[in-house]
Amino acid sequence: MNLQLKLLKDAKQTSVERVHPHSFLKRCRAKSISLDKLKLFLVHQGLYSSYFKHWILQEKRTQARFDYYARSIAF
């Protein structure tokens, strides 16, 4: 359990280090981004995440169908 927590903390730190220097986030921290750009970003992220969920579910269904057919033709 402690190993899992350490791995999660390490992954979190790595993620923070990757996104922290991003120019969009720098402008947000500096309060130099317009409200319109922020709204556009939030709408884009909402659309992306909803389509991503659909894509993941579709991939799982496709894989399940493939597995079913692969088992049915196995010798």
PDB file of N, CA, C and O in Angstrom:
ATOM      1  N   MET A   1       0.821  -1.201   0.000  1.00  0.00           N
ATOM      2  CA  MET A   1       0.000   0.000   0.000  1.00  0.00           C
ATOM      3  C   MET A   1       0.863   1.263   0.000  1.00  0.00           C
ATOM      4  O   MET A   1       0.580   2.211  -0.733  1.00  0.00           O
ATOM      5  N   ASN A   2       1.907   1.272   0.818  1.00  0.00           N
ATOM      6  CA  ASN A   2       2.800   2.434   0.843  1.00  0.00           C
ATOM      7  C   ASN A   2       3.483   2.645  -0.498  1.00  0.00           C
ATOM      8  O   ASN A   2       3.706   3.782  -0.914  1.00  0.00           O
ATOM      9  N   LEU A   3       3.817   1.551  -1.178  1.00  0.00           N
ATOM     10  CA  LEU A   3       4.438   1.646  -2.496  1.00  0.00           C
ATOM     11  C   LEU A   3       3.472   2.288  -3.490  1.00  0.00           C
ATOM     12  O   LEU A   3       3.872   3.110  -4.314  1.00  0.00           O
ATOM     13  N   GLN A   4       2.198   1.903  -3.404  1.00  0.00           N
ATOM     14  CA  GLN A   4       1.195   2.480  -4.296  1.00  0.00           C
ATOM     15  C   GLN A   4       1.046   3.979  -4.050  1.00  0.00           C
ATOM     16  O   GLN A   4       0.938   4.759  -4.996  1.00  0.00           O
ATOM     17  N   LEU A   5       1.039   4.375  -2.794  1.00  0.00           N
ATOM     18  CA  LEU A   5       0.933   5.805  -2.472  1.00  0.00           C
ATOM     19  C   LEU A   5       2.146   6.569  -2.986  1.00  0.00           C
ATOM     20  O   LEU A   5       2.018   7.674  -3.513  1.00  0.00           O
ATOM     21  N   LYS A   6       3.308   5.981  -2.830  1.00  0.00           N
ATOM     22  CA  LYS A   6       4.522   6.635  -3.330  1.00  0.00           C
ATOM     23  C   LYS A   6       4.464   6.775  -4.850  1.00  0.00           C
ATOM     24  O   LYS A   6       4.817   7.822  -5.393  1.00  0.00           O
ATOM     25  N   LEU A   7       4.021   5.722  -5.534  1.00  0.00           N
ATOM     26  CA  LEU A   7       3.910   5.780  -6.987  1.00  0.00           C
ATOM     27  C   LEU A   7       2.916   6.858  -7.420  1.00  0.00           C
ATOM     28  O   LEU A   7       3.162   7.579  -8.387  1.00  0.00           O
ATOM     29  N   LEU A   8       1.801   6.967  -6.709  1.00  0.00           N
ATOM     30  CA  LEU A   8       0.816   8.003  -7.025  1.00  0.00           C
ATOM     31  C   LEU A   8       1.379   9.401  -6.791  1.00  0.00           C
ATOM     32  O   LEU A   8       1.167  10.302  -7.603  1.00  0.00           O
ATOM     33  N   LYS A   9       2.094   9.581  -5.687  1.00  0.00           N
ATOM     34  CA  LYS A   9       2.702  10.887  -5.398  1.00  0.00           C
ATOM     35  C   LYS A   9       3.739  11.248  -6.452  1.00  0.00           C
ATOM     36  O   LYS A   9       3.818  12.394  -6.896  1.00  0.00           O
ATOM     37  N   ASP A  10       4.532  10.257  -6.846  1.00  0.00           N
ATOM     38  CA  ASP A  10       5.544  10.499  -7.878  1.00  0.00           C
ATOM     39  C   ASP A  10       4.886  10.864  -9.212  1.00  0.00           C
ATOM     40  O   ASP A  10       5.341  11.770  -9.911  1.00  0.00           O
ATOM     41  N   ALA A  11       3.823  10.154  -9.552  1.00  0.00           N
ATOM     42  CA  ALA A  11       3.109  10.437 -10.803  1.00  0.00           C
ATOM     43  C   ALA A  11       2.491  11.830 -10.764  1.00  0.00           C
ATOM     44  O   ALA A  11       2.493  12.547 -11.765  1.00  0.00           O
ATOM     45  N   LYS A  12       1.967  12.205  -9.610  1.00  0.00           N
ATOM     46  CA  LYS A  12       1.385  13.539  -9.458  1.00  0.00           C
ATOM     47  C   LYS A  12       2.460  14.603  -9.655  1.00  0.00           C
ATOM     48  O   LYS A  12       2.254  15.580 -10.375  1.00  0.00           O
ATOM     49  N   GLN A  13       3.594  14.409  -9.018  1.00  0.00           N
ATOM     50  CA  GLN A  13       4.684  15.384  -9.126  1.00  0.00           C
ATOM     51  C   GLN A  13       5.172  15.498 -10.567  1.00  0.00           C
ATOM     52  O   GLN A  13       5.433  16.596 -11.057  1.00  0.00           O
ATOM     53  N   THR A  14       5.291  14.365 -11.235  1.00  0.00           N
ATOM     54  CA  THR A  14       5.717  14.366 -12.630  1.00  0.00           C
ATOM     55  C   THR A  14       4.720  15.124 -13.494  1.00  0.00           C
ATOM     56  O   THR A  14       5.112  15.898 -14.367  1.00  0.00           O
ATOM     57  N   SER A  15       3.431  14.903 -13.252  1.00  0.00           N
ATOM     58  CA  SER A  15       2.394  15.606 -14.015  1.00  0.00           C
ATOM     59  C   SER A  15       2.443  17.108 -13.779  1.00  0.00           C
ATOM     60  O   SER A  15       2.330  17.898 -14.717  1.00  0.00           O
ATOM     61  N   VAL A  16       2.612  17.494 -12.529  1.00  0.00           N
ATOM     62  CA  VAL A  16       2.699  18.923 -12.198  1.00  0.00           C
ATOM     63  C   VAL A  16       3.893  19.552 -12.897  1.00  0.00           C
ATOM     64  O   VAL A  16       3.790  20.646 -13.450  1.00  0.00           O
ATOM     65  N   GLU A  17       5.017  18.863 -12.871  1.00  0.00           N
ATOM     66  CA  GLU A  17       6.227  19.390 -13.510  1.00  0.00           C
ATOM     67  C   GLU A  17       6.057  19.518 -15.029  1.00  0.00           C
ATOM     68  O   GLU A  17       6.642  20.402 -15.655  1.00  0.00           O
ATOM     69  N   ARG A  18       5.254  18.629 -15.607  1.00  0.00           N
ATOM     70  CA  ARG A  18       5.038  18.683 -17.062  1.00  0.00           C
ATOM     71  C   ARG A  18       4.138  19.834 -17.464  1.00  0.00           C
ATOM     72  O   ARG A  18       4.394  20.489 -18.474  1.00  0.00           O
ATOM     73  N   VAL A  19       3.077  20.099 -16.689  1.00  0.00           N
ATOM     74  CA  VAL A  19       2.117  21.129 -17.113  1.00  0.00           C
ATOM     75  C   VAL A  19       2.445  22.518 -16.570  1.00  0.00           C
ATOM     76  O   VAL A  19       2.004  23.518 -17.138  1.00  0.00           O
ATOM     77  N   HIS A  20       3.203  22.597 -15.494  1.00  0.00           N
ATOM     78  CA  HIS A  20       3.478  23.890 -14.862  1.00  0.00           C
ATOM     79  C   HIS A  20       4.069  24.919 -15.819  1.00  0.00           C
ATOM     80  O   HIS A  20       3.647  26.076 -15.788  1.00  0.00           O
ATOM     81  N   PRO A  21       5.028  24.549 -16.669  1.00  0.00           N
ATOM     82  CA  PRO A  21       5.622  25.564 -17.550  1.00  0.00           C
ATOM     83  C   PRO A  21       4.796  25.889 -18.798  1.00  0.00           C
ATOM     84  O   PRO A  21       5.237  26.692 -19.619  1.00  0.00           O
ATOM     85  N   HIS A  22       3.640  25.303 -18.961  1.00  0.00           N
ATOM     86  CA  HIS A  22       2.841  25.551 -20.165  1.00  0.00           C
ATOM     87  C   HIS A  22       2.461  27.029 -20.264  1.00  0.00           C
ATOM     88  O   HIS A  22       2.096  27.658 -19.271  1.00  0.00           O
ATOM     89  N   SER A  23       2.553  27.568 -21.474  1.00  0.00           N
ATOM     90  CA  SER A  23       2.329  29.013 -21.671  1.00  0.00           C
ATOM     91  C   SER A  23       0.923  29.447 -21.259  1.00  0.00           C
ATOM     92  O   SER A  23       0.747  30.541 -20.723  1.00  0.00           O
ATOM     93  N   PHE A  24      -0.076  28.600 -21.505  1.00  0.00           N
ATOM     94  CA  PHE A  24      -1.445  28.954 -21.110  1.00  0.00           C
ATOM     95  C   PHE A  24      -1.543  29.100 -19.596  1.00  0.00           C
ATOM     96  O   PHE A  24      -2.132  30.057 -19.093  1.00  0.00           O
ATOM     97  N   LEU A  25      -0.967  28.152 -18.882  1.00  0.00           N
ATOM     98  CA  LEU A  25      -1.026  28.203 -17.417  1.00  0.00           C
ATOM     99  C   LEU A  25      -0.196  29.360 -16.868  1.00  0.00           C
ATOM    100  O   LEU A  25      -0.565  29.966 -15.863  1.00  0.00           O
ATOM    101  N   LYS A  26       0.915  29.666 -17.518  1.00  0.00           N
ATOM    102  CA  LYS A  26       1.708  30.829 -17.098  1.00  0.00           C
ATOM    103  C   LYS A  26       0.872  32.110 -17.198  1.00  0.00           C
ATOM    104  O   LYS A  26       0.887  32.948 -16.296  1.00  0.00           O
ATOM    105  N   ARG A  27       0.141  32.244 -18.313  1.00  0.00           N
ATOM    106  CA  ARG A  27      -0.701  33.440 -18.481  1.00  0.00           C
ATOM    107  C   ARG A  27      -1.829  33.472 -17.466  1.00  0.00           C
ATOM    108  O   ARG A  27      -2.209  34.544 -16.994  1.00  0.00           O
ATOM    109  N   CYS A  28      -2.373  32.302 -17.123  1.00  0.00           N
ATOM    110  CA  CYS A  28      -3.424  32.257 -16.089  1.00  0.00           C
ATOM    111  C   CYS A  28      -2.860  32.714 -14.745  1.00  0.00           C
ATOM    112  O   CYS A  28      -3.487  33.509 -14.045  1.00  0.00           O
ATOM    113  N   ARG A  29      -1.677  32.214 -14.385  1.00  0.00           N
ATOM    114  CA  ARG A  29      -1.071  32.607 -13.111  1.00  0.00           C
ATOM    115  C   ARG A  29      -0.741  34.099 -13.083  1.00  0.00           C
ATOM    116  O   ARG A  29      -0.848  34.752 -12.044  1.00  0.00           O
ATOM    117  N   ALA A  30      -0.343  34.622 -14.231  1.00  0.00           N
ATOM    118  CA  ALA A  30       0.000  36.045 -14.309  1.00  0.00           C
ATOM    119  C   ALA A  30      -1.236  36.930 -14.487  1.00  0.00           C
ATOM    120  O   ALA A  30      -1.136  38.156 -14.525  1.00  0.00           O
ATOM    121  N   LYS A  31      -2.399  36.291 -14.595  1.00  0.00           N
ATOM    122  CA  LYS A  31      -3.676  36.994 -14.796  1.00  0.00           C
ATOM    123  C   LYS A  31      -3.639  37.856 -16.058  1.00  0.00           C
ATOM    124  O   LYS A  31      -4.205  38.948 -16.094  1.00  0.00           O
ATOM    125  N   SER A  32      -2.967  37.349 -17.089  1.00  0.00           N
ATOM    126  CA  SER A  32      -2.872  38.104 -18.329  1.00  0.00           C
ATOM    127  C   SER A  32      -3.659  37.457 -19.463  1.00  0.00           C
ATOM    128  O   SER A  32      -3.463  37.794 -20.630  1.00  0.00           O
ATOM    129  N   ILE A  33      -4.540  36.538 -19.123  1.00  0.00           N
ATOM    130  CA  ILE A  33      -5.351  35.885 -20.144  1.00  0.00           C
ATOM    131  C   ILE A  33      -6.760  36.472 -20.104  1.00  0.00           C
ATOM    132  O   ILE A  33      -7.296  36.754 -19.033  1.00  0.00           O
ATOM    133  N   SER A  34      -7.341  36.648 -21.266  1.00  0.00           N
ATOM    134  CA  SER A  34      -8.676  37.258 -21.312  1.00  0.00           C
ATOM    135  C   SER A  34      -9.733  36.241 -20.878  1.00  0.00           C
ATOM    136  O   SER A  34      -9.532  35.031 -20.981  1.00  0.00           O
ATOM    137  N   LEU A  35     -10.840  36.748 -20.400  1.00  0.00           N
ATOM    138  CA  LEU A  35     -11.937  35.888 -19.982  1.00  0.00           C
ATOM    139  C   LEU A  35     -12.471  35.084 -21.167  1.00  0.00           C
ATOM    140  O   LEU A  35     -12.853  33.924 -21.011  1.00  0.00           O
ATOM    141  N   ASP A  36     -12.496  35.699 -22.348  1.00  0.00           N
ATOM    142  CA  ASP A  36     -12.957  34.983 -23.537  1.00  0.00           C
ATOM    143  C   ASP A  36     -12.068  33.781 -23.848  1.00  0.00           C
ATOM    144  O   ASP A  36     -12.575  32.714 -24.194  1.00  0.00           O
ATOM    145  N   LYS A  37     -10.756  33.941 -23.731  1.00  0.00           N
ATOM    146  CA  LYS A  37      -9.834  32.821 -23.984  1.00  0.00           C
ATOM    147  C   LYS A  37     -10.018  31.723 -22.932  1.00  0.00           C
ATOM    148  O   LYS A  37      -9.965  30.535 -23.250  1.00  0.00           O
ATOM    149  N   LEU A  38     -10.232  32.127 -21.695  1.00  0.00           N
ATOM    150  CA  LEU A  38     -10.453  31.149 -20.636  1.00  0.00           C
ATOM    151  C   LEU A  38     -11.740  30.368 -20.887  1.00  0.00           C
ATOM    152  O   LEU A  38     -11.764  29.146 -20.743  1.00  0.00           O
ATOM    153  N   LYS A  39     -12.799  31.065 -21.259  1.00  0.00           N
ATOM    154  CA  LYS A  39     -14.073  30.391 -21.558  1.00  0.00           C
ATOM    155  C   LYS A  39     -13.908  29.430 -22.729  1.00  0.00           C
ATOM    156  O   LYS A  39     -14.408  28.306 -22.693  1.00  0.00           O
ATOM    157  N   LEU A  40     -13.208  29.876 -23.765  1.00  0.00           N
ATOM    158  CA  LEU A  40     -12.974  29.019 -24.922  1.00  0.00           C
ATOM    159  C   LEU A  40     -12.209  27.757 -24.519  1.00  0.00           C
ATOM    160  O   LEU A  40     -12.529  26.658 -24.973  1.00  0.00           O
ATOM    161  N   PHE A  41     -11.213  27.919 -23.680  1.00  0.00           N
ATOM    162  CA  PHE A  41     -10.441  26.770 -23.198  1.00  0.00           C
ATOM    163  C   PHE A  41     -11.338  25.801 -22.432  1.00  0.00           C
ATOM    164  O   PHE A  41     -11.260  24.590 -22.637  1.00  0.00           O
ATOM    165  N   LEU A  42     -12.182  26.324 -21.555  1.00  0.00           N
ATOM    166  CA  LEU A  42     -13.047  25.462 -20.752  1.00  0.00           C
ATOM    167  C   LEU A  42     -14.066  24.720 -21.616  1.00  0.00           C
ATOM    168  O   LEU A  42     -14.339  23.543 -21.376  1.00  0.00           O
ATOM    169  N   VAL A  43     -14.625  25.392 -22.611  1.00  0.00           N
ATOM    170  CA  VAL A  43     -15.559  24.730 -23.523  1.00  0.00           C
ATOM    171  C   VAL A  43     -14.839  23.634 -24.303  1.00  0.00           C
ATOM    172  O   VAL A  43     -15.354  22.526 -24.453  1.00  0.00           O
ATOM    173  N   HIS A  44     -13.650  23.950 -24.796  1.00  0.00           N
ATOM    174  CA  HIS A  44     -12.871  22.970 -25.540  1.00  0.00           C
ATOM    175  C   HIS A  44     -12.578  21.746 -24.682  1.00  0.00           C
ATOM    176  O   HIS A  44     -12.736  20.616 -25.145  1.00  0.00           O
ATOM    177  N   GLN A  45     -12.159  21.951 -23.459  1.00  0.00           N
ATOM    178  CA  GLN A  45     -11.846  20.835 -22.559  1.00  0.00           C
ATOM    179  C   GLN A  45     -13.088  19.994 -22.268  1.00  0.00           C
ATOM    180  O   GLN A  45     -13.013  18.767 -22.201  1.00  0.00           O
ATOM    181  N   GLY A  46     -14.232  20.664 -22.095  1.00  0.00           N
ATOM    182  CA  GLY A  46     -15.478  19.931 -21.858  1.00  0.00           C
ATOM    183  C   GLY A  46     -15.845  19.047 -23.034  1.00  0.00           C
ATOM    184  O   GLY A  46     -16.213  17.886 -22.858  1.00  0.00           O
ATOM    185  N   LEU A  47     -15.744  19.599 -24.237  1.00  0.00           N
ATOM    186  CA  LEU A  47     -16.047  18.810 -25.437  1.00  0.00           C
ATOM    187  C   LEU A  47     -15.053  17.666 -25.598  1.00  0.00           C
ATOM    188  O   LEU A  47     -15.444  16.533 -25.879  1.00  0.00           O
ATOM    189  N   TYR A  48     -13.797  17.957 -25.424  1.00  0.00           N
ATOM    190  CA  TYR A  48     -12.766  16.932 -25.568  1.00  0.00           C
ATOM    191  C   TYR A  48     -13.006  15.782 -24.592  1.00  0.00           C
ATOM    192  O   TYR A  48     -12.960  14.615 -24.980  1.00  0.00           O
ATOM    193  N   SER A  49     -13.259  16.109 -23.339  1.00  0.00           N
ATOM    194  CA  SER A  49     -13.410  15.033 -22.356  1.00  0.00           C
ATOM    195  C   SER A  49     -14.673  14.217 -22.604  1.00  0.00           C
ATOM    196  O   SER A  49     -14.678  13.011 -22.359  1.00  0.00           O
ATOM    197  N   SER A  50     -15.752  14.851 -23.088  1.00  0.00           N
ATOM    198  CA  SER A  50     -16.964  14.068 -23.360  1.00  0.00           C
ATOM    199  C   SER A  50     -16.734  13.144 -24.558  1.00  0.00           C
ATOM    200  O   SER A  50     -17.164  11.991 -24.529  1.00  0.00           O
ATOM    201  N   TYR A  51     -16.071  13.623 -25.600  1.00  0.00           N
ATOM    202  CA  TYR A  51     -15.773  12.762 -26.740  1.00  0.00           C
ATOM    203  C   TYR A  51     -14.768  11.686 -26.370  1.00  0.00           C
ATOM    204  O   TYR A  51     -14.837  10.571 -26.887  1.00  0.00           O
ATOM    205  N   PHE A  52     -13.843  12.002 -25.489  1.00  0.00           N
ATOM    206  CA  PHE A  52     -12.854  11.020 -25.075  1.00  0.00           C
ATOM    207  C   PHE A  52     -13.525   9.841 -24.386  1.00  0.00           C
ATOM    208  O   PHE A  52     -13.164   8.689 -24.628  1.00  0.00           O
ATOM    209  N   LYS A  53     -14.516  10.130 -23.516  1.00  0.00           N
ATOM    210  CA  LYS A  53     -15.243   9.049 -22.841  1.00  0.00           C
ATOM    211  C   LYS A  53     -15.937   8.159 -23.867  1.00  0.00           C
ATOM    212  O   LYS A  53     -15.910   6.935 -23.747  1.00  0.00           O
ATOM    213  N   HIS A  54     -16.556   8.769 -24.873  1.00  0.00           N
ATOM    214  CA  HIS A  54     -17.237   7.989 -25.910  1.00  0.00           C
ATOM    215  C   HIS A  54     -16.232   7.148 -26.700  1.00  0.00           C
ATOM    216  O   HIS A  54     -16.499   5.988 -27.016  1.00  0.00           O
ATOM    217  N   TRP A  55     -15.099   7.725 -27.011  1.00  0.00           N
ATOM    218  CA  TRP A  55     -14.079   7.011 -27.762  1.00  0.00           C
ATOM    219  C   TRP A  55     -13.568   5.800 -26.977  1.00  0.00           C
ATOM    220  O   TRP A  55     -13.408   4.713 -27.532  1.00  0.00           O
ATOM    221  N   ILE A  56     -13.314   6.001 -25.686  1.00  0.00           N
ATOM    222  CA  ILE A  56     -12.833   4.890 -24.846  1.00  0.00           C
ATOM    223  C   ILE A  56     -13.870   3.778 -24.804  1.00  0.00           C
ATOM    224  O   ILE A  56     -13.526   2.604 -24.943  1.00  0.00           O
ATOM    225  N   LEU A  57     -15.134   4.136 -24.615  1.00  0.00           N
ATOM    226  CA  LEU A  57     -16.179   3.105 -24.574  1.00  0.00           C
ATOM    227  C   LEU A  57     -16.270   2.374 -25.907  1.00  0.00           C
ATOM    228  O   LEU A  57     -16.426   1.153 -25.932  1.00  0.00           O
ATOM    229  N   GLN A  58     -16.175   3.100 -27.007  1.00  0.00           N
ATOM    230  CA  GLN A  58     -16.218   2.473 -28.322  1.00  0.00           C
ATOM    231  C   GLN A  58     -15.040   1.520 -28.512  1.00  0.00           C
ATOM    232  O   GLN A  58     -15.202   0.427 -29.055  1.00  0.00           O
ATOM    233  N   GLU A  59     -13.867   1.933 -28.067  1.00  0.00           N
ATOM    234  CA  GLU A  59     -12.689   1.064 -28.176  1.00  0.00           C
ATOM    235  C   GLU A  59     -12.883  -0.224 -27.382  1.00  0.00           C
ATOM    236  O   GLU A  59     -12.504  -1.302 -27.838  1.00  0.00           O
ATOM    237  N   LYS A  60     -13.477  -0.108 -26.185  1.00  0.00           N
ATOM    238  CA  LYS A  60     -13.711  -1.301 -25.363  1.00  0.00           C
ATOM    239  C   LYS A  60     -14.691  -2.240 -26.058  1.00  0.00           C
ATOM    240  O   LYS A  60     -14.496  -3.455 -26.060  1.00  0.00           O
ATOM    241  N   ARG A  61     -15.753  -1.672 -26.654  1.00  0.00           N
ATOM    242  CA  ARG A  61     -16.727  -2.499 -27.364  1.00  0.00           C
ATOM    243  C   ARG A  61     -16.077  -3.194 -28.562  1.00  0.00           C
ATOM    244  O   ARG A  61     -16.302  -4.382 -28.796  1.00  0.00           O
ATOM    245  N   THR A  62     -15.283  -2.460 -29.304  1.00  0.00           N
ATOM    246  CA  THR A  62     -14.606  -3.032 -30.473  1.00  0.00           C
ATOM    247  C   THR A  62     -13.681  -4.164 -30.050  1.00  0.00           C
ATOM    248  O   THR A  62     -13.642  -5.210 -30.698  1.00  0.00           O
ATOM    249  N   GLN A  63     -12.941  -3.962 -28.975  1.00  0.00           N
ATOM    250  CA  GLN A  63     -12.027  -4.997 -28.490  1.00  0.00           C
ATOM    251  C   GLN A  63     -12.801  -6.222 -28.031  1.00  0.00           C
ATOM    252  O   GLN A  63     -12.376  -7.350 -28.281  1.00  0.00           O
ATOM    253  N   ALA A  64     -13.935  -6.018 -27.360  1.00  0.00           N
ATOM    254  CA  ALA A  64     -14.749  -7.143 -26.900  1.00  0.00           C
ATOM    255  C   ALA A  64     -15.269  -7.949 -28.090  1.00  0.00           C
ATOM    256  O   ALA A  64     -15.268  -9.180 -28.060  1.00  0.00           O
ATOM    257  N   ARG A  65     -15.716  -7.245 -29.144  1.00  0.00           N
ATOM    258  CA  ARG A  65     -16.190  -7.939 -30.349  1.00  0.00           C
ATOM    259  C   ARG A  65     -15.051  -8.720 -31.004  1.00  0.00           C
ATOM    260  O   ARG A  65     -15.236  -9.865 -31.417  1.00  0.00           O
ATOM    261  N   PHE A  66     -13.901  -8.114 -31.097  1.00  0.00           N
ATOM    262  CA  PHE A  66     -12.751  -8.782 -31.686  1.00  0.00           C
ATOM    263  C   PHE A  66     -12.395 -10.038 -30.893  1.00  0.00           C
ATOM    264  O   PHE A  66     -12.157 -11.099 -31.470  1.00  0.00           O
ATOM    265  N   ASP A  67     -12.363  -9.909 -29.562  1.00  0.00           N
ATOM    266  CA  ASP A  67     -12.045 -11.057 -28.713  1.00  0.00           C
ATOM    267  C   ASP A  67     -13.054 -12.184 -28.913  1.00  0.00           C
ATOM    268  O   ASP A  67     -12.681 -13.356 -28.970  1.00  0.00           O
ATOM    269  N   TYR A  68     -14.343 -11.823 -29.021  1.00  0.00           N
ATOM    270  CA  TYR A  68     -15.398 -12.822 -29.214  1.00  0.00           C
ATOM    271  C   TYR A  68     -15.170 -13.578 -30.524  1.00  0.00           C
ATOM    272  O   TYR A  68     -15.208 -14.808 -30.552  1.00  0.00           O
ATOM    273  N   TYR A  69     -14.932 -12.832 -31.610  1.00  0.00           N
ATOM    274  CA  TYR A  69     -14.737 -13.476 -32.912  1.00  0.00           C
ATOM    275  C   TYR A  69     -13.435 -14.274 -32.953  1.00  0.00           C
ATOM    276  O   TYR A  69     -13.384 -15.339 -33.569  1.00  0.00           O
ATOM    277  N   ALA A  70     -12.398 -13.779 -32.313  1.00  0.00           N
ATOM    278  CA  ALA A  70     -11.130 -14.505 -32.281  1.00  0.00           C
ATOM    279  C   ALA A  70     -11.288 -15.833 -31.562  1.00  0.00           C
ATOM    280  O   ALA A  70     -10.725 -16.841 -31.989  1.00  0.00           O
ATOM    281  N   ARG A  71     -12.050 -15.845 -30.471  1.00  0.00           N
ATOM    282  CA  ARG A  71     -12.292 -17.104 -29.753  1.00  0.00           C
ATOM    283  C   ARG A  71     -13.139 -18.050 -30.575  1.00  0.00           C
ATOM    284  O   ARG A  71     -12.942 -19.264 -30.515  1.00  0.00           O
ATOM    285  N   SER A  72     -14.088 -17.515 -31.348  1.00  0.00           N
ATOM    286  CA  SER A  72     -14.992 -18.391 -32.104  1.00  0.00           C
ATOM    287  C   SER A  72     -14.300 -19.090 -33.273  1.00  0.00           C
ATOM    288  O   SER A  72     -14.745 -20.155 -33.703  1.00  0.00           O
ATOM    289  N   ILE A  73     -13.216 -18.506 -33.794  1.00  0.00           N
ATOM    290  CA  ILE A  73     -12.531 -19.151 -34.911  1.00  0.00           C
ATOM    291  C   ILE A  73     -11.251 -19.872 -34.477  1.00  0.00           C
ATOM    292  O   ILE A  73     -10.550 -20.449 -35.308  1.00  0.00           O
ATOM    293  N   ALA A  74     -10.954 -19.840 -33.202  1.00  0.00           N
ATOM    294  CA  ALA A  74      -9.739 -20.501 -32.712  1.00  0.00           C
ATOM    295  C   ALA A  74      -9.873 -22.015 -32.866  1.00  0.00           C
ATOM    296  O   ALA A  74     -10.951 -22.584 -32.692  1.00  0.00           O
ATOM    297  N   PHE A  75      -8.771 -22.637 -33.190  1.00  0.00           N
ATOM    298  CA  PHE A  75      -8.778 -24.089 -33.386  1.00  0.00           C
ATOM    299  C   PHE A  75      -8.493 -24.800 -32.107  1.00  0.00           C
ATOM    300  O   PHE A  75      -8.458 -26.030 -32.080  1.00  0.00           O
TER     301      PHE A  75
END
